[in-house]
Amino acid sequence: MPSKFYHLLFILLFSFFILSCDANLDIKPSQEIDEGTALDNDANIKRVLVGAYANLRKSDLWGGRLLLYSEMLGANNEVRWTGSFTQPREMLNKSLLTNNTFVTDTWTVANATINITNNILEAIPKVNEIDQDKVKGEALFIRAVVYFELVKLFSQPYIAGNTSVNPGVPLILSPSRGEENNGIVERYPVEDIYKQIIDDLTVAEQILPDTNGVFASSYTASAMLSRVFLQMGDFASARDAANRSINLALSLDKKLMSNYADAFNNESDSQEDIFTIQVNSQDSENAMHLFYSTPEFGGRDGDVSILNSHLDLYEAGDDRLQLFQERAGALRTDKWRDPNRNVKIIRLAELYLTRAEANFREGTSLGATPLEDLNRIRRRVSLPEKSSITIENILKERKLELAHEGHILHDIKRTQGFVIDNNNPALKYAFDDPKLVFPIPEREILANSKLIQNPGY
């Protein structure tokens, strides 16, 4: 071909390369998102607060994927991903790429949600005085739980190494608007992130109302505090927070459902629910149903299957076994069977198990003895009561009671356990293995020169 053609081709390719580089250079950090609505009056601020909840309920966060991530990274050769999406398969196979779109979307939506709450908190004086505590408490609750999910996934576990040195995530406590701070922020130590989470939830528990419809309430905040303290290994504080949440919830007619299966697939919150993400036919986003259910119930093709190695952990006669059914050629859990059902975030059963474990480790009996709390969980599923227990009994009961609800990875990490590789059972990943930590998304590394990537990526 004529040399002029090659010269022209070179110019075009070079121009494309330059434009691509410029596009990368123009990427803005994910938290660089305007609040969208002028926060100049009570009504607008409350609308933006609803928007923060809407972000929280997206599939990228508590709408399902955060639960799925834990189950895939902590699969332990007990569940398998058979779906066509590569993103969860990378998690299952411990082969995550820095451009995994599920990971990137979760980081982006999480930081956008934090920014919304920061805007609300700055505008609290403009809220009607009678509602200021409630609005502030809800914003603090949302900010805290989002930071908690981020630090669990993108950082080393709290109990691993030096929390004053281990990098957490960027800690942003004021609104990011336009060029105001450019969104160029560094990762704060894990210790700082947990301190902020505890501070936010502590204030939220104190100022939120006892009841608040489907939104965050005082006992919701104390329940989350118990989960945070448990992750940190602060068992006395986890015990106290769980006990406060249990006592207030019981006073408001919360209770364990008498039939285990009745705790799931409800059209509205059950008496056992402490906090859920609301799902209905108009707002039907529930990634756990999408991936765990099967076509006859409106799911995909049954992307997540349960292996016999998991079923073998249950005792004969355990009612929880009734929730495993063979559909679409494999075993499925019916916890996520039906469409348009709420995503379970915190159930009362979790709080009893947290109180049992924390009391046992502390040698105390606040609220109930560990044996009493464990046996109330066993009675509900038709298992014989134990006369004595060990910490292993409590942890196993917790694993089976909360199976497939997004707890497994974080419980493995806090108890310094390990994950068995799904493809090579002889291979085990320690609780602090870098492969059990998400990479900082490639997009964020390109946009923010201060962000340091996690080891192994």
N, C-alpha and C positions, 0 to 999 in steps of 0.2 A: 504493500500500500504506500501511497505518497507520504513522504516525511512530514508534510504539513498536517496530515490526518493524525499522526502520532503526537505531533506537537499540540494540536487542539485537544486530543484526548488527555494528554498530560495536564493541560491547564484545567480542564473540567474536573479531573480527579483531584487535583491539588486544591481546587476551589471547594470541592465537596468536603475534603479533609479539614480545611480551615473552618468551614461553616460548622462542621460537626464539633470541632474543638471549641468554637465559640459557644455552641449550644451547651456543651458541658460546663464551660466556664460560667454560663449564665444561670446554671441551676441554683435555685435558692434552697436553703435548709428547710426541712419539713415544717418546723415550727413557725416559719415566716408566713403566717396566714392571718389575714385581717379578720376581725371579729364579725364582719359582715353586716351587723346592725348597730346603729348608733346607740350606745348605752347611756342614754340621756334621761331616761325616766323608768319608773317602776315596771310598767308593762313590757317595755323592750328588754329590760334586764331579765325578767322572768321568761320571756320568749327565748332568749339566748340560753338560759339555764336548761330549758327543754331541749334545745339544740345540743347541749353537752350530753344529756342523757341519750339523745338520738345517736350521737357519735359512739357512746359507750355500747349501745345495742347493735352497732354494725357488726357484720360477720368478722371483720378484722380484729375486733376486741371481744367483748363478752357475748356477742352474737354467735359465738361458737368456735372460732378458730383458735382462740387462746386455750380453750379446753382441748381441742384436737392436737395442738402442738405438744402439750404435756403427754398425751397418750402415744404420740408417734415417737418422740425422743425417748420416752420411758417405756417403750413397748415390751422390752424384756422377753422377746420371743413368746408373748402371750396373745398378741394381736398382730394383724398384718394389714398393710395397705395394698389393695388390689385394684384401685382406681386408676384412671388414665392420667390424672394430674401428676406432674413431676414434683411439684413443690412439697407435698407431704411425703412423697417417696424419698426425697433427699433427707428429710428429717428422720424417717424410719431407718435409712441406710447410713446415717451419720456422715453424709456427703454433701452437706449444705454448700451452696454457692453464694457469693456475696450479692448476686443479682436475683436471688430467689424472690419472686414477686409477692408471695404471701408475707414473707418477713418484711420486705420493704413497705408494703401497704400497712402492716400493723404498726411499724415505727412511725409512718407518716400520720395515720389517723390518731395514734396515741398522742403524739406531740401537738397535733392540731387541737385535740380535746383539752390538753393541759393549757394551751394558749387561751381557749375559750374560758376555762375556769379562772385563769389569771385576770382576764378582762372583767369577769363578773365580780371577783373579789375586790378589784380596784374600784368598782362602781357601787359597792354596797351602801355607801351613804345616800345614794339616790333611790334606794328601795324604801318603800313604806316602812316606817319604823317598826310596826308590829310584826313584819315579815322578815326583818333583816337577819335575825339569828337563823331562821330556817333556810333562807337562800344562801347565806354564808356557809352553814353547815353542809348543805348539799354540794356546794362547789368544792369545799375542802374534801369531802368524802370522795367525789369523783376524781379530783386531782391525786389524792393519796392512792386510790386503787389502781389508777393508770400507772403511776410511778412504781407501784409494787409489782405489777405485771412486767413492766419494762426491766426492772433491775433483776428479777428472777430469771428472765430469758437471755438478756444481753450481757450479764455479768457473772462472775464466779459466785457460788453460793456464799451466804453470809458466814458460814462456819469454815470456809476454806481460806487459808492464808491470813493476811493482814487486812482487815476491813478499812483501815485508815489509808491504805496504799492501793488496794485493788480498785481498778477503774470501774465506776458504776455507769451512769448515763448523765447526759447534760441535765443540770438542775436549774430550771428557769422559773422564777417566782413572780415575774412581772410581765405585762403584755408585750408581745413582739409585734411591732407595727412598722411596715414599710422599711425604711432605712434606720429606724431608731436604734436598734442594736445589731443590725445586720445578721442576726442569727448565728454569728460565729462564736460558739461557746465550746468549752472543753468538757470532758467527762469528769464529774465529781467522784470522790471516793465512795465506795459502797456504803461506808458508815454514814456519810452525810445524807445519802438518799434515804436510808432507813430512818434516820433521825427525823427528816422532814415528813416522811410517811406517818410516823408515830405522832409527831406534833399535830399534823392535820387531822388525823383520826381522833386524837384525844380531844381536841377542841370540838370537832364535829359531834362526838358522843355527848358532850356537855350541853351543846346548844340546839341539837336537833330535837324535834318533838318525839314523844314516845311512839306515836303512830303517824304515818304520813302517806297513807294509801300505798301505791306501788313504788313510791320513791324511797330514798334513803331515810332511815329513822335512827333513833338513838341505839336501839338494840342491833341494828344493822352495822353501825359503826363499831360497837364493841365486839361484834362477831368478827369483823374484819381485823380488828386489833388482835384478837386471839390468834388469828391465822398468821399475822405478821410476827407476833412474838414467838409463836411456835417455830416459824421458819428460822428465827434467830437463835433458837435454843434457849430463850428466856422463859423457862417453863412456869415460874411463879406468876409472871405477868400474863402469860397465855391462859393459865388456870383462872386468874382473877377476872380477866376480860370475858372468857367463855362463861363463867359463872354469872357475871352481871347480865350478859345477853340472854342466857337461859332463864334467869329469874324474871326479867322483864317480859320476855316472850311468853312464858307460861302465864304470867298475870294477864296477858292479853289473849288468852285462849289458844295459844300455839301448842301443838302437841305432835308426837309421832303418829303417823297414820297407822291404824291397827293392822292393815294389810300392806306389806312392803310395796307391792305393785301399784297401789293407789297413790304413792308418792310421785308417780310419773304419768306423763301423757294426760295432764289435766287441762281443761279449757281455761281455768283461772288458777290463781295461787291456791295451793292446799294449805291446811293448817300446819304442815311441817315446814313450809317454805319461810326462810328468813329473808332472802332476797333472790329475785329472779329477773331475767330480762324478758319484758313483755313481748309476746308474739301473737299476732292474729292474722286473719285473712287479708287485711289491708297492709299490715307490716309483717310479712311472713319470713323475714330473714332469720334463719336458724341453721347455721352451718353444720351443727351436729346432726340434725335430722337429715340434712342434704346428703351427708357423707355416710352416716351410719344406717339409715333406713334403706328400704328397697322400693322398686318401682310401684308395687301394689299399694304402697302407703305414701306415694308422692316423692320418694327419694330418688337417688341416682341408681346405679346398678349394684349397690352394696359395696361401697369403696372400702369399708373397714370390716374385716372378718375377725371372729374370735377363735382362738386356737384351743385345742383340748388341754394344752398345758396350763391354761388359765382355769378352765372348769375343774381340773383335778385339784385345785386348791380348796374347793368347797367341801364341807361335810355333807354326808348323805342326809337328806331331809331338809336342807337349807332352802327356805322359800325363795331366796334370791336366784336359785337355779332356774326357777320358772320363767325368768325374764330372758333366758337364752333359748332362741328358737332357730331352726334351720330354715332359711329362706334364700332364694337366689343362689343355691348351691353351696352355702356355707353357714356357719353359726353366726348369729347376730344377737346383739343386745337390744331388748325392747325398751330400754330407757329412753331412746330417741326415736321410737317407732312412728308416732303419729304426727301429721303435719299441723302447723299453726299452733304449736304448744310452746309454753315458756321455756327458756333456757335456765336450768337450775344452777344458781351460783352458790348459795349457802343454804343448807338444810339443817334443821335442828339436830339431826343425827350426828352431823360433823361436830357440833359443839359438845355433845355428850362425850364423844370419843376424844376430843381435845382435852376436855376437863379430866377424863379418866387417865389419859397419858400424862398430863402435867401433874396431876395429884400423885400418880404412882412415882414419877421421877423425883418429886419433891418430898415424898413420904408424908403427904397430907391427905385430908379428906374434905376439902372445902366443897360444900354443896351436896356431896355424896361421896361414898368411897369409890375407888376405881372399879372394884368388883361390882358394885351396884350399877354404875353407869355402863359397864361392859355388858352385864346381864340384861339390862333393859333393851340393848340393841339385839342381843341373841334371842330373847323371848319373842321379839316382834317377828323374827324370821323362823320361828318354830324350832329353835335349837335348844338343847338342854342347858340349864344354867351351870356355870362353873363354880366350884367351891374355893378355888384359889387361882391366881393368874400371875403371869410374867409380863414383862414389857413386850416380848415377842407375841404373846396372845393379843395384846391391845393393838399392836401395829398390824397384825394380820387381819383382825376384825375391821380395822380402819380401811385397809386395802380392799377388802371384799365389799364392805358397805358402800364405799365411795368409788368403786371401780367404774371406769369409763365416764367419769365426771370431771376430768381435768386435774386430778390431784397427784397422780402416780409419780411423775418426774420430780416434783418439788418435795414429795415425801422421801424419795430415794436420796435426793441431795442432802436434805437436812439430817437424815439418819446415817449419812455416810455409807450408803449402799452402793450398788453397781447395777449396770444395765447389760444384759446379755445380748449380743449381736443377733439379729434376726436371721442373718445368712450364714453365720459361723458361730454356733453355740459355744465353742471353745474360747471365743473372744469376749472379753468383758470390758466395759467402760466404767472406770471409777467415777464416783460422785462428782469429782472436780475435773474430769476430763474435758479439755477444750471442745471436743466434738459434741458435748452436751450443752454448749453455749452458742447462741445465735451470733452470726457475724453482724457487725455494723453494716447496714446496707451500702453498697458501692456508691449509690447516688449521694448519700450523706457524706461519705469520705471525700468525694469530688467537690462537694459544695462547701465543706467546712474543714479548713486547713488544721483546726485544732483537735479534731477527732482522731483518736488512736484506735486502729483496728485491733480486734481480739486475736490472740495467738491462734495459729493454724490456718488463718485466712490470708 
